[in-house]
Amino acid sequence: MKKAVFVLIALSIAAVFLSCTGEEVSDPPVTSEQETEEPVNSESTVPEDEITEETAQEEEPGAFVELCYATSVNMPEDQFGPENVFDNDPNTGWVTMPGAGPSEGLFFSFETPIHIDAISMQALPESNSIAELYSVRLYINGISGPYYDIHREESVSIDRKVKSLFIRISGTGYHGREVPENGLCYNGSLSVGISEVNLLVENEYGQEVPLQIQPVTRVSGSIQASSSLDPVEAYNPDFLFDSRSDFGWSDGNTESSGQGENLSFHFDQSQRIEKIKIWNGYHRSQTHFDQNERVASISFGPQGEDGSVYSINDTMVPQVITLETPLEGQSFSLNILDVYEGATYKDLVISELCFFDGNDWFQLRSGEGEVRKNQLLEWAQNTDAGVFIDRQIYARIWSEDSNGEQHFILRSNGSFIIWKLLEMDDSDETMYADGNWQIIDDNSVRIFGKLHRMGSYLEYAYDPYSGAIPPPEVELDRTTIFTDILEFDGETISSQRGMFEEFTF
């Protein structure tokens, strides 16, 4: 993977797209694993005829969340992050950036699938800064599911094993009241928030109870890499702890192997580490994984000391490493001792890391992502980008033989999304692109990432970036890697490559 050059994605993905008041699918896939039932309760010694409501509550089933992120998060992120929906506190929750609402979403996944009967949730109450939330769309294991009208329905049935769930905001009391023919879908600065998410499961007594969900804990600290690939906006080491397995850290030595690279972790307070979970390689697709280097062996230990050596399997399945001896301290180092050779590139990639202290899984929160977000917002406020950053832009497309629509969001967290739907006389075409962006000057940005195209011959509806790879029997169209330059002023946004029609607002 050369500087500013990306590998071809073999993973084919498709999308279903609607207008401003309708749907955008969200941003990240996670690797699909073989579905096996997850035990959700420990063995009970209570006789059946002695089961009481109090006994059942004491033995409520629980599960660890493996990955959890949101496409848009207000600042400060530790106050408005997605993990707040699992804290049983109605006064906290996940909150989007101001002006962001429908089409943004919350994703979480489990280590192994769990049978979920139903889902219920609470929205944060309407206020001067929060718009009233009406409805959401559920994506279960990567496939579009039911709408959930929060005001009218106490819960929505799922009744299946769930590996991943994406909750996409659909309708609010503020956003999308006036849908323009072209331009900004949502003029204003209100956010949207979800307070609580409850998954209902059946315990071993046959009672429907809330699943006690334990999210990954965020622990403050800092991380330093021996090198990082340019642009750093795409390969910064703090992407190792963002819960998005399609982003990650890559070493910056494009002409030599990643062997000898290292990562240093410093926590603000002493931590105990018994296990490490690693998403080895580049999880954006199987092709990314194959063509870039992966870790074959590491040493891990206290900073400044010789660490113990561990072998890593060459697989996209997340791996748990049990340390030879539990470690305690504030500073640790991970050294790359050997690598699996990439088919094309010499860039070493690790997509995600997580630590276990004996009770909980935790990740390091460096705060660097929020620093970059503030820098991008400061740039935007001093340019014409301040009009549309974090807001969805919409355009209708009309011609003699086709019609359709296109949407675009440039997010202050450094990501973007474009989707386009064309209906023609003899076929339909859907285009979906997402990835990272970087500033070129005050009137242009560079976007780079994945481009997905889907033809009308598809018979199976699949929504990309909702948490899973589609079933193998589904025939999808092609996916490619792309880069483009977007130019804008106070009224238009255009693509140098002609990926989409000009947006006006």
Summary of the structure (lengths in Angstrom):
residues: 505
radius of gyration: 22.7
end to end distance: 36.9
largest distance: 73.0
contacts: 1696
relative contact order: 0.18
helix: 10%
strand: 46%
